[in-house]
Amino acid sequence: MRLRGLILASVAATALLAGCTTEVGETDGTVVDAKPSTPPPPPPMAESERALQGVVATGSAKDSRQEMGRIVPAPVIMAPPEPEFRDQYEDIEANPVRLTSEEPVSTFSIDVDTASYANVRRFLKSGSLPPKDAVRIEELINYFDYAYPQPKPGSDPFATQMTMMPSPFNAGRDLIQIGIQGRDIDRDARPPINLTLLVDVSGSMHSEDKLPLARQAMKLMLEEMAPTDTVAIVVYAGAAGEVLAPTPVSDKRKIVAALENLRAGGSTAGGEGLRLAYSLAEQGLKKGAVNRVMLLTDGDFNVGISDPEQLEDFVSRKRETGIYLSVLGFGRGNYNDAMMQKISQTGNGTAAYIDTLSEARKVLADDLSGNIFPIADDVKIQVEFNPARISEYRLIGYETRMLERADFNNDKVDAGDIGAGISVTAIYEVTPTGSDAAQIDPLRYGEAAKAGSTQGEYAFVKLRYKAPGAETSKLLTYAVTDTNRVASVDKAPEWARFATAVAGFGEMLKGGEALGTGFGWEAIRKLGSGAKGKDKFGYRAEFIELTRLAETADAQAALNRPGQGE
């Protein structure tokens, strides 16, 4: 009996080992992957669904999960989990302090993008500080509506407000705020829209905060469009395909059905998708209408035109057709912010980041006019500082929008655009001549530029803009004088105080090197709370809460730095 038991145990052990054994190389004993049991094949894919995934209907659907020539059987889930963090941001160096006597002129392009603010908020709500390069201070500032006065009827398409006040960031310095308010348009006066949606349906878009959220966002936008507006849909994933020909919004069911059928899967041929989307937009080009391509993606362009310079060249050429470009970013872990910024700025477009349905409502419903209907193209600002009154200056933000001095008068140089009802704000921190707060020593053998008849001027501001579709720009000028100056921060307009709080918030997220030791999270919160105003949609209250989250995340990060807490 004992022998019989040993024999049975031996047989069982042998069978168990046989079930677990992997294949072994015949010559060197190298272990290779075992062949897993293959799950039953999925049901055949309908041809319509193939097209919606960007796969040619007559071809075979190529599995995107191929690694090193080895095909991994497709699991039940739609796509494998994303890596924790593969976001890509452009390396940005902050604008330096400049000596007025050497460089009295500052030139930059308008930027009305807001993507950075929503992306920063996403990081802070997850309990961490954003990467410094993800913080573009001008996009944080321009996220908010400052309720600047509207332009007068029959005048230029925007009005300009100038405010000068003591800087709360650094004693002995001042802030000059330039506020631009675009004219709003009545809903009934809107021009028709010819919109082509270019939707990324690659495998990286599978998660709930990407393609599913994009579908919901588009449905919100449809509610704000006129029945005579048209929508076309192009998708890209491995190959580009037309899903919906230009369809009037009056046939909303057909558009929604096409959106609902979108599925994520495959690699990303972003460049090919752009070509097809522009081609479709050109076919449906309407004179007197807003012709726009709207790209919805996590920015993962890895097939097709993947070289940033080639993409910029392509979008730049297409800009001449009169078709605008909007870029909406979604998701985390694979977010290519750098690529999206490049193509949106090159394509006469705007970039926004949508992390929640609430943000989708803000961008595509509440602010639809500003994000869809342009009222001024190629808007540039040039500020000349008077060395008799200002010894130094520093532009806060706009690092990716800086222009050469000669670009200001060159109408062939592309710049930013302003949409209906949009406000744009720029802030300079300046050092008055003779102030002890100067950061740059004067030259021993130099002579400050001689100012002419200043008449109390601190700076002279020039703006250039084109009417939509025009080739020649118009010039507007404004002087910053003592009449624009207030004696204290408390006496500054509400919009100036809140914009300053947001600018300080951005500086702190960047590391706070430009801020004095007496200005930090608590000062930002106090300044913002005192200028919160009516806050109809609660955006300013949310900002104040973000300062608390940022302070907590900053303290936690300090504890985790080497040498801290010992």
Phi, psi and omega in degrees: 000321180294319179297318179299320179297318179297321180296315180298319179296320179296317179297317180296317180296320179298316179297319180297316180296323179298323180289337184258353187290139173262165179290140181241137180300145186286332187255317186245003176075015180293134180275130176245167185298140174289153177274109181289158177295133185276126180290159179299143182296148178289161177297153181302143180276134177295148182298324180296323180287329175301314181297322181293336178269006177081019180253134180300131189298327183274352182265179178265142179285118182273127181294128182284348183268072176242127182227121176055037177079000182254124181272122179267125180305137183292126178282181181291324181289160188289323182207156180290159179300145179281157174294160185299318183205113173227022179300149181235128181230148177287138178288117186243127173262129182298147177301134180278166170286133182242144180274122185300322182295337180259322181225080185284349187244133177239129184230132177207168181260147176298146175222122181246014179293154179229008187303320186298321182298311182295324178292317176300317179300320179300317178297312185295322179288342175270000174094014181226157175284145177286157171302144184300325181287348176280349184263108172250108192299323180296329179284332173293313181298315186279002174293334188259149174269123184261004176053041172298153179302142180289153176299152178289147180303135177081358181267200179295162185289354175212157177250153183238136178240134178242132177223135176235130182210161176301141181281125174283349181285318185215127178297142178088001179238168181234164172244135172247119182251127177251116180246130180241128180245118178281147180291133176278161179233147178292150179303320182289341182265000181295140173288160179295156182246129170248096189251130174246115178274126176249105190253125175285117177241030177288170183301331182289351182264013189286333190289161187299332182271011180241257185301315177301319178292323178298319178299315180297321180297319180294325178295321177298318181295322180302326180294338182263354183270158180278153181302333182273350175294154180240149179229131172239155182230129174237141176239160174215134175187097184083314173213155181267149180208146176275124180262321184219122174291162179310121187231131179295146181295340175300334176263058187298325181300320181294319179294314180297321179298319178296320178296318183295332182277355180293135178228146180268137177168137178109178178273182190244116174253068185299317181298316179296322177297320178298317179302312182293320181296315178296321178299316180293320179295322179293323179297324181261017183304129182242127177290134181082000179254167172269111180260118189216140169259132179241114182266127179243113189198166168268003175084012185273077178273102181234002175222153182087221178281094183259343180286125184304321182292320178295320178297316179299317180298317181297311181295324179298318179294319182290337178300329182291345180282350182090010179262123180277164181230129171243143180236124177246121181264145181225150166084181182220164176087335183222019190279116181263080182296321183299314180296317183294321178295318182299309186286330179289320179291326181284331187263027181055043186230186179234158179233134176225154177244129183245113182251344181216166176294329177297319178292324176299319179295321180296313186287317191253356177238294183298318184252025184301317182302314181292331183267351182243317189258106179284144175240347178205132179254158173047056181275124180235149177238137174228125182242125174253122182266142180276112183295343177289340183237334181237120181269329182217158175209158177213124176278127181272111181084194180065023181301325181274003182241011182290143180236159172287155182302319182289341181293337186299319183267001181265106184289352178274348179277124182290149176213188185279168182239153178245131179264167183301128176078001184277143173250144180231137184228137174231142183230129172252139166261124185236155177247117178299145178300132181092354181286144177288351181276002180301140182258342182245127178290141177293155179290140180294322185250009181265168177228127180300145178302138183277124179275148178277218179285099187283327182050041177078014183279136171267324182202162177236121186254129177240138177235139173238142177207160175243145169294147182309124179087350182281158180257341183249137183269164174245150183248133173236146181226149180213145175253140174262115185233186178298337179290340179269354186265138172247154188284335182212164178299321182299332182271357180286154177300156181304318182297323181292320181292318181290319177300323178294320177298318180293321177297318177296323176301314178296319179297321179294319178295334177280352181121346175076013182297332183272359183255146176289166183293340182271004183238121182210204185301317182295320179294321177298314182297317181295316181294317180292319180296323181287347181238023184294326177066207185291319174053061186304318185258003176080012182293324182286323176297321177297320178301315181299321177294325178296328177296326177291316179297320180294320179297318178295314180296322179295317179296319179294319179296324179295323178294330183272353179285146178303136178087356180266149176071015180267000000 
